[in-house]
């Protein structure tokens, strides 16, 4: 997390667990700027973000995919972002925490940082 005055931005890196075999559409929404990469593919461009964007990716059920989410709040105050997904014509659902993971190495580093 980088913070300058009331402005801040952050990057979260971890793993997204595939919900099903097949095409999954990811949707990012924010009143600020976000970026999303999955399996080292930039799916939502941080610089070109305009309130909402979607991208489709092939996934396997239960497989962990490296994910990076970027968020920027350049004006201070409040902001929000949501990352949701849909597949097989289902309505979009916010990705639940049990579908997001850190690696063991990341967990150890996080615990060292906050001791």
Phi, psi and omega in degrees: 000134178244133182224128176228109183061231177273354181273140175207160176213160180210159176230130174246127178239138179185218182226140175255126182271122181303130183277332184208167170276125176126199185282131177233131177259125177258141181229128176249134177227142178194156172268003180236225180235132175227159174222152182218127173237138175228131181053042178064018174252126177286110182265323177234118184283122181301311185292331185258009186293136180221075174073323180204141177206150177231157176205148181247141181218146174278132181227164173242137180302129177083350181279133176277132178244130176301136181227145174225126178242128177246140178222138178228135176237079188286347184253005184072189180075212183258154176202167178213160167211153176224139172241121180233171180215162181210151174205156178050046177062019175281155175293156178296140175231140174299136180293123182282157183299331180288354175260002179238137183221158166256156172282164177301320180297316178298319180298316179298316180295320179297316181296322178296319183296322187257024176276000000 
